[in-house]
Amino acid sequence: MSDTTQDTTKPAPKKLFIKTYGCQMNVYDSERMAEALGPSGYVEVGSPEEADMILLNTCHIREKAAEKVYSELGRFRGLKDEKPDLKIGVAGCVAQAEGEEIMRRQPLVDLVVGPQSYHRLPELEAKARGGARALDTDFPPEDKFEHLKARPKARRAPAAFLTVQEGCDKFCAFCVVPYTRGAEVSRPAERILAEARDLVERGVREITLLGQNVNAYHGAGADGGGDWSLARLIWALNDVDGLERIRFTTSHPNDMGDDLIAAHGECEKLMPYLHLPVQAGSDRILKRMNRSHTAESYIRLVERIRAARPDILLSGDFIVGFPEETEEDFQATLDLIEEVKYGSAFSFKYSPRPGTPAAERPTVDPAEADDRLQRLQALITRQQREVQDSMVGGEVSVMFEKPGRREGQMVGKSDYLHAVHVAEADVAVGDIRRVRIVESGANSLAGALV
């Protein structure tokens, strides 16, 4: 007679809720944090009300980022009263920047961990469970990626992020990244390739390589021949069976080497899309931003990239109202946009970040900065629509990622990163198909399978 007695000694899993703010790297980091806490008995859940631990993975780029985190924490006060054993943690760049101040201002916070210490989460969680408050915002000498080894699990989508580089040595006058993420560090190529193969085995067909300054990548090569550039890494990924698409973000104009430019024209799996922030079109403002490039050098770089890959779609970042920016400076930015012609862009009104050089400088009148932002965004929107409208009647390659809102509809991303939806599509998630574009919408394209 078989023994069907159930094992009731195994503890019930603890429930983890992670809210992710900001960049794609934070999305990647949140996955790694969940994996790090797996051996401690945690499984992810979809709401804070279900959780035994809440982690806020924060971003310090947007205006009043820290205050928004404190406001979010305040919403958990009632939940903490209802569930005294609930643990609340703050991670990410706000955690790095604020450190002990978070615990001082919000007594309900049990742990604070910076972006370079996620591999220490299990011991920080154990400390918090023991009744002590845990803080770790160091820049440890050990490689966190060596400790954050991905654990087998079902992949929910055919596209994934993969961090290859962290930190930045550029010290732009407006940016907190060098202070919250530290100096540039590149992962060894072999570890990246191993993680990419693991992702492909779990159904991933497109990988986006991540880094605060990704094209400055200089990790130890997998062939023992010294450091590899980002282009060399991309060529190695191009040989990974089952991987169909490669992207990377975010780049600095000063680190677009000849081999990376050539790869855009020669590497079959590297998609024809490049995010290449310039921030401003005025050389005077660029110098004040400590960007180390000029408008002219940026335009010449764009010409070289387009010579290598004529159909490439460019996106960018722009800051308006930077300290001391004049109308003449702003007009130079508009002139650059008119010349380059972007397919998309992110644009922001300057807001000071404490501890950065620009934070101490005289600011532009807020009303004037608002007006400039609206004018710049109108220009970018017009260019984006022109690019999308020009695609009607043509064909693109689309990787389908999820069902659409309507019955039978499927949605995916084109090789140019446009959202494309197809009605009554006989395709599955992960399929890559040719699609003829039949309509251009405000932020997406509609098509039909070829």
C-alpha positions as CSV (number, residue, x, y, z in Angstrom):
1,M,0.0,0.0,0.0
2,S,1.6,3.3,-1.1
3,D,2.1,6.1,1.4
4,T,0.0,9.1,0.2
5,T,0.6,11.2,3.4
6,Q,1.4,14.8,2.4
7,D,4.4,16.5,3.8
8,T,3.1,19.2,6.0
9,T,6.5,20.2,7.4
10,K,7.5,22.2,4.4
11,P,7.0,25.9,5.2
12,A,4.6,27.9,3.1
13,P,6.3,30.2,0.6
14,K,6.7,33.8,1.6
15,K,5.3,36.3,-0.8
16,L,7.3,39.1,-2.5
17,F,6.0,42.2,-4.3
18,I,8.4,44.3,-6.2
19,K,7.5,47.7,-7.7
20,T,9.9,48.8,-10.4
21,Y,10.5,52.4,-11.4
22,G,12.5,53.9,-14.2
23,C,14.9,52.4,-16.7
24,Q,15.2,49.0,-18.3
25,M,18.1,48.2,-16.1
26,N,15.8,48.4,-13.0
27,V,13.5,45.9,-14.7
28,Y,16.5,43.6,-15.1
29,D,17.6,44.2,-11.5
30,S,14.1,43.5,-10.1
31,E,14.2,40.0,-11.8
32,R,17.6,39.4,-10.2
33,M,16.4,40.5,-6.8
34,A,13.4,38.1,-7.0
35,E,15.8,35.3,-8.0
36,A,18.2,36.2,-5.1
37,L,15.4,35.9,-2.6
38,G,14.0,32.6,-4.1
39,P,16.2,30.4,-1.9
40,S,14.9,32.3,1.2
41,G,11.4,31.0,0.3
42,Y,10.0,33.9,-1.6
43,V,7.7,33.8,-4.6
44,E,6.5,36.9,-6.5
45,V,2.9,38.1,-6.2
46,G,1.0,40.8,-8.1
47,S,0.0,43.2,-5.3
48,P,1.4,44.7,-2.1
49,E,-1.7,43.5,-0.2
50,E,-0.7,39.9,-0.7
51,A,3.0,40.4,0.2
52,D,5.1,39.4,3.2
53,M,7.8,41.7,1.8
54,I,7.5,44.8,-0.4
55,L,10.5,46.1,-2.4
56,L,10.5,49.5,-4.2
57,N,13.2,49.4,-6.9
58,T,13.6,53.1,-7.4
59,C,15.0,55.5,-10.0
60,H,16.6,58.9,-9.3
61,I,16.4,60.4,-12.8
62,R,13.0,62.0,-12.7
63,E,12.0,65.2,-10.9
64,K,11.4,64.9,-7.1
65,A,12.2,61.2,-7.3
66,A,12.9,60.8,-3.6
67,E,9.8,62.6,-2.6
68,K,7.7,60.3,-4.7
69,V,9.3,57.3,-3.0
70,Y,8.4,58.8,0.4
71,S,4.9,59.4,-0.7
72,E,4.6,55.8,-1.9
73,L,6.0,54.5,1.4
74,G,3.4,56.5,3.2
75,R,0.6,54.5,1.5
76,F,1.9,51.4,3.1
77,R,1.5,52.6,6.6
78,G,-2.0,51.1,7.0
79,L,-0.9,47.9,5.5
80,K,2.0,47.6,7.9
81,D,-0.4,48.2,10.8
82,E,-2.6,45.4,9.6
83,K,0.4,43.0,9.0
84,P,3.1,43.7,11.6
85,D,5.3,41.0,10.1
86,L,5.3,42.7,6.7
87,K,8.8,43.8,5.7
88,I,9.3,46.9,3.5
89,G,12.5,47.6,1.6
90,V,13.8,50.4,-0.7
91,A,16.3,49.5,-3.4
92,G,17.8,51.2,-6.4
93,C,19.2,54.7,-7.0
94,V,17.1,56.6,-4.5
95,A,18.2,54.1,-1.9
96,Q,21.8,54.7,-2.9
97,A,21.4,58.5,-2.8
98,E,19.3,58.8,0.4
99,G,20.7,55.8,2.5
100,E,20.1,56.3,6.2
101,E,17.8,59.3,5.5
102,I,15.1,56.9,4.3
103,M,15.1,55.1,7.5
104,R,15.1,58.3,9.5
105,R,12.1,59.7,7.6
106,Q,10.2,56.5,7.3
107,P,10.4,54.2,10.4
108,L,8.3,51.6,8.6
109,V,11.2,50.8,6.2
110,D,13.1,47.6,7.3
111,L,15.9,47.5,4.8
112,V,17.6,49.8,2.3
113,V,19.9,48.4,-0.4
114,G,21.8,50.1,-3.2
115,P,22.1,48.8,-6.8
116,Q,25.6,47.2,-6.2
117,S,24.5,45.1,-3.3
118,Y,21.5,43.1,-4.5
119,H,23.4,39.9,-4.0
120,R,23.4,40.6,-0.3
121,L,19.6,40.7,-0.1
122,P,19.2,37.3,1.5
123,E,21.3,38.3,4.5
124,L,19.7,41.7,4.7
125,E,16.2,40.0,4.7
126,A,17.3,37.6,7.4
127,K,18.5,40.6,9.5
128,A,15.2,42.4,9.0
129,R,13.3,39.2,9.9
130,G,15.3,39.1,13.1
131,G,14.0,42.5,14.1
132,A,16.9,44.7,13.1
133,R,16.9,47.3,10.4
134,A,19.3,46.6,7.5
135,L,21.2,49.1,5.4
136,D,23.7,48.4,2.6
137,T,24.7,51.1,0.1
138,D,28.4,50.1,-0.3
139,F,30.2,49.6,-3.5
140,P,31.5,46.1,-2.7
141,P,34.6,44.8,-4.4
142,E,33.0,41.5,-5.4
143,D,31.0,41.1,-8.6
144,K,27.3,41.1,-7.8
145,F,26.6,39.3,-11.0
146,E,28.6,36.3,-9.9
147,H,26.3,35.9,-7.0
148,L,23.1,36.7,-8.9
149,K,23.0,33.6,-11.0
150,A,19.7,33.2,-12.8
151,R,17.6,30.2,-11.6
152,P,15.5,28.2,-14.0
153,K,12.0,29.5,-14.5
154,A,9.4,29.9,-17.2
155,R,10.1,32.9,-19.4
156,R,7.0,35.0,-19.8
157,A,8.0,36.8,-23.0
158,P,10.2,36.3,-26.1
159,A,12.2,39.5,-25.4
160,A,14.5,40.1,-22.4
161,F,17.0,42.6,-21.0
162,L,20.6,41.6,-20.2
163,T,22.8,44.0,-18.3
164,V,26.4,44.0,-19.7
165,Q,27.8,47.2,-18.2
166,E,27.0,49.4,-15.2
167,G,28.0,52.8,-14.0
168,C,29.4,55.8,-15.8
169,D,32.6,57.8,-15.9
170,K,31.3,60.8,-17.9
171,F,30.0,62.9,-15.0
172,C,27.6,65.0,-17.0
173,A,26.7,68.0,-15.0
174,F,23.0,67.1,-14.6
175,C,23.3,63.4,-13.9
176,V,23.4,61.4,-10.7
177,V,24.3,58.0,-12.2
178,P,28.1,58.2,-11.4
179,Y,27.1,58.8,-7.7
180,T,24.3,56.1,-7.5
181,R,25.7,53.4,-9.9
182,G,29.4,54.1,-9.5
183,A,32.2,53.9,-12.0
184,E,32.0,52.0,-15.3
185,V,32.2,48.2,-14.8
186,S,31.8,45.7,-17.6
187,R,30.9,42.0,-17.1
188,P,33.1,39.3,-18.6
189,A,31.9,38.3,-22.1
190,E,31.7,34.6,-21.3
191,R,29.2,35.2,-18.4
192,I,27.1,37.4,-20.7
193,L,27.1,34.7,-23.4
194,A,26.2,32.0,-20.9
195,E,23.3,34.1,-19.7
196,A,22.2,34.8,-23.2
197,R,22.2,31.1,-24.1
198,D,20.2,30.4,-20.9
199,L,17.6,33.0,-21.9
200,V,17.3,31.5,-25.4
201,E,16.8,28.0,-23.9
202,R,13.8,29.5,-22.0
203,G,12.2,30.9,-25.2
204,V,13.8,34.3,-25.6
205,R,14.4,35.4,-29.2
206,E,15.4,39.0,-28.7
207,I,17.9,40.4,-26.2
208,T,18.5,44.1,-25.4
209,L,22.0,44.7,-23.9
210,L,21.8,47.2,-21.1
211,G,24.3,49.7,-19.6
212,Q,24.2,53.2,-18.3
213,N,26.9,53.8,-21.0
214,V,26.6,50.5,-22.9
215,N,28.8,51.3,-25.8
216,A,31.7,51.9,-23.4
217,Y,31.6,48.1,-22.7
218,H,35.1,46.6,-22.3
219,G,34.6,43.3,-20.6
220,A,37.1,40.5,-20.5
221,G,37.0,38.5,-23.7
222,A,35.8,34.9,-24.0
223,D,38.8,34.0,-26.2
224,G,41.5,35.0,-23.7
225,G,42.7,37.7,-26.1
226,G,42.0,40.7,-23.9
227,D,39.0,42.9,-23.4
228,W,36.2,42.9,-26.0
229,S,34.4,46.0,-27.3
230,L,30.6,46.0,-27.5
231,A,30.8,45.3,-31.2
232,R,32.9,42.2,-30.5
233,L,30.3,41.0,-28.0
234,I,27.5,41.6,-30.4
235,W,29.2,39.5,-33.1
236,A,29.6,36.7,-30.6
237,L,25.9,36.9,-29.7
238,N,25.1,36.9,-33.4
239,D,26.4,33.3,-33.4
240,V,24.1,32.1,-30.6
241,D,21.6,29.7,-32.2
242,G,18.0,30.6,-31.5
243,L,18.7,34.3,-30.8
244,E,17.2,36.3,-33.6
245,R,17.4,39.9,-32.6
246,I,20.0,42.0,-30.7
247,R,19.5,45.6,-29.5
248,F,21.5,47.8,-27.0
249,T,20.9,50.9,-25.0
250,T,21.9,53.6,-23.8
251,S,24.8,54.9,-25.8
252,H,27.1,57.9,-25.5
253,P,28.2,59.6,-28.8
254,N,31.8,59.6,-27.7
255,D,31.9,55.8,-27.5
256,M,30.5,54.9,-30.9
257,G,33.7,53.2,-32.3
258,D,34.3,52.3,-35.9
259,D,33.6,48.6,-35.2
260,L,30.3,49.3,-33.7
261,I,29.2,51.6,-36.5
262,A,30.3,48.9,-39.0
263,A,28.3,46.2,-37.1
264,H,25.1,48.2,-37.7
265,G,25.6,47.6,-41.4
266,E,27.0,44.1,-41.3
267,C,25.6,42.2,-38.3
268,E,22.4,40.4,-39.4
269,K,20.8,40.2,-36.0
270,L,21.6,43.7,-34.8
271,M,18.3,45.7,-35.3
272,P,18.2,49.0,-37.3
273,Y,17.5,51.1,-34.3
274,L,19.8,53.2,-32.2
275,H,19.2,55.4,-29.1
276,L,21.9,58.0,-29.2
277,P,21.3,60.9,-26.7
278,V,22.7,64.3,-27.6
279,Q,20.9,66.3,-24.9
280,A,21.3,69.7,-26.6
281,G,22.3,71.4,-29.9
282,S,24.2,74.3,-28.5
283,D,27.9,73.9,-28.1
284,R,27.9,76.3,-25.2
285,I,25.3,74.3,-23.3
286,L,26.9,71.0,-24.2
287,K,30.1,72.3,-22.7
288,R,28.3,73.4,-19.6
289,M,26.7,69.9,-19.4
290,N,30.2,68.4,-19.6
291,R,29.1,66.3,-22.6
292,S,32.5,66.3,-24.3
293,H,31.1,66.4,-27.8
294,T,29.8,69.2,-30.1
295,A,26.7,69.5,-32.2
296,E,28.9,69.2,-35.3
297,S,30.7,66.1,-34.1
298,Y,27.3,64.5,-33.3
299,I,25.9,65.3,-36.7
300,R,29.0,63.9,-38.5
301,L,28.7,60.7,-36.3
302,V,25.0,60.3,-37.4
303,E,26.1,60.6,-41.0
304,R,28.7,57.8,-40.6
305,I,26.1,55.6,-38.9
306,R,23.6,56.2,-41.7
307,A,26.2,55.5,-44.3
308,A,26.7,52.1,-42.7
309,R,23.0,51.5,-42.3
310,P,20.8,53.9,-44.4
311,D,17.5,52.7,-43.0
312,I,18.5,53.0,-39.3
313,L,15.9,54.7,-37.0
314,L,17.5,57.1,-34.5
315,S,16.0,58.2,-31.1
316,G,17.5,60.6,-28.7
317,D,17.3,62.4,-25.3
318,F,16.9,66.2,-24.9
319,I,17.0,68.5,-21.9
320,V,15.4,71.9,-22.2
321,G,15.8,74.8,-19.8
322,F,19.2,73.7,-18.7
323,P,20.8,76.4,-16.4
324,E,21.8,79.5,-18.5
325,E,20.2,78.2,-21.7
326,T,19.1,81.2,-23.9
327,E,16.6,81.3,-26.7
328,E,19.5,81.2,-29.1
329,D,20.8,78.0,-27.4
330,F,17.4,76.4,-27.6
331,Q,17.0,77.3,-31.3
332,A,20.3,75.5,-31.9
333,T,18.7,72.4,-30.4
334,L,15.7,72.7,-32.7
335,D,18.1,73.2,-35.7
336,L,19.9,69.9,-34.8
337,I,16.7,68.0,-34.5
338,E,15.6,69.4,-37.9
339,E,18.9,68.2,-39.4
340,V,19.1,64.7,-37.8
341,K,15.4,63.8,-38.1
342,Y,14.5,61.5,-35.3
343,G,12.1,58.6,-35.3
344,S,11.4,59.1,-31.6
345,A,12.9,60.9,-28.6
346,F,12.6,61.5,-24.9
347,S,12.5,65.1,-23.8
348,F,12.5,66.7,-20.3
349,K,12.5,70.0,-18.6
350,Y,15.7,70.3,-16.6
351,S,15.2,69.7,-12.8
352,P,18.2,69.9,-10.4
353,R,19.6,66.8,-8.8
354,P,21.2,67.5,-5.4
355,G,25.0,66.9,-5.5
356,T,25.4,67.5,-9.2
357,P,27.4,70.5,-10.5
358,A,24.4,72.0,-12.4
359,A,22.2,72.0,-9.3
360,E,24.1,75.1,-8.0
361,R,23.6,77.2,-11.2
362,P,21.0,79.8,-12.0
363,T,17.8,78.2,-13.4
364,V,15.8,79.2,-16.5
365,D,12.4,80.8,-15.8
366,P,10.0,77.8,-15.4
367,A,7.4,79.3,-17.8
368,E,10.0,79.7,-20.5
369,A,11.3,76.2,-20.0
370,D,7.7,74.8,-20.3
371,D,7.2,76.7,-23.5
372,R,10.5,75.4,-24.9
373,L,9.6,71.8,-24.0
374,Q,6.2,72.1,-25.7
375,R,7.8,73.5,-28.9
376,L,10.5,70.8,-28.9
377,Q,8.0,68.0,-28.3
378,A,5.8,69.3,-31.1
379,L,8.8,69.1,-33.5
380,I,9.7,65.6,-32.4
381,T,6.1,64.4,-32.7
382,R,5.9,65.8,-36.3
383,Q,9.1,63.9,-37.2
384,Q,7.9,60.7,-35.6
385,R,4.6,60.8,-37.5
386,E,6.5,61.5,-40.8
387,V,8.7,58.4,-40.2
388,Q,5.7,56.3,-39.4
389,D,3.6,57.6,-42.3
390,S,6.4,56.9,-44.7
391,M,6.2,53.2,-43.7
392,V,2.7,52.7,-44.9
393,G,2.7,50.4,-47.9
394,G,6.1,48.9,-47.0
395,E,7.0,45.8,-45.1
396,V,8.7,45.3,-41.7
397,S,9.7,42.3,-39.7
398,V,7.6,41.9,-36.5
399,M,8.2,39.8,-33.4
400,F,4.9,39.1,-31.8
401,E,4.8,39.5,-28.0
402,K,1.2,39.4,-26.8
403,P,-2.4,39.3,-27.7
404,G,-4.0,42.7,-28.5
405,R,-7.1,44.3,-27.0
406,R,-9.4,43.0,-29.7
407,E,-10.4,39.4,-30.4
408,G,-7.8,37.7,-32.6
409,Q,-5.4,40.7,-32.6
410,M,-1.7,40.2,-31.9
411,V,0.8,42.9,-31.0
412,G,4.6,43.0,-31.5
413,K,7.6,45.1,-32.2
414,S,9.1,45.9,-35.6
415,D,12.8,45.7,-36.2
416,Y,12.6,49.5,-35.8
417,L,11.0,49.1,-32.4
418,H,7.6,50.4,-33.5
419,A,4.6,48.8,-31.9
420,V,2.7,46.9,-34.6
421,H,-0.7,45.3,-34.3
422,V,-2.2,42.8,-36.7
423,A,-5.9,41.8,-36.7
424,E,-7.0,38.1,-37.0
425,A,-3.3,37.1,-37.0
426,D,-2.6,33.3,-37.1
427,V,0.6,33.7,-35.1
428,A,1.9,32.7,-31.7
429,V,3.9,34.7,-29.1
430,G,7.5,34.7,-30.2
431,D,6.8,34.3,-33.9
432,I,8.7,36.6,-36.3
433,R,6.8,37.4,-39.4
434,R,6.9,39.9,-42.3
435,V,4.1,42.4,-42.1
436,R,2.8,45.0,-44.6
437,I,2.0,48.3,-42.9
438,V,-1.5,49.5,-43.8
439,E,-2.0,52.3,-41.3
440,S,0.0,54.7,-39.1
441,G,-1.5,55.7,-35.7
442,A,-0.3,58.1,-33.1
443,N,2.1,55.7,-31.4
444,S,1.7,52.5,-33.3
445,L,1.4,50.9,-36.7
446,A,-1.3,48.6,-38.1
447,G,-0.4,45.9,-40.5
448,A,-1.3,42.6,-42.2
449,L,0.7,39.4,-42.5
450,V,2.5,39.0,-45.8
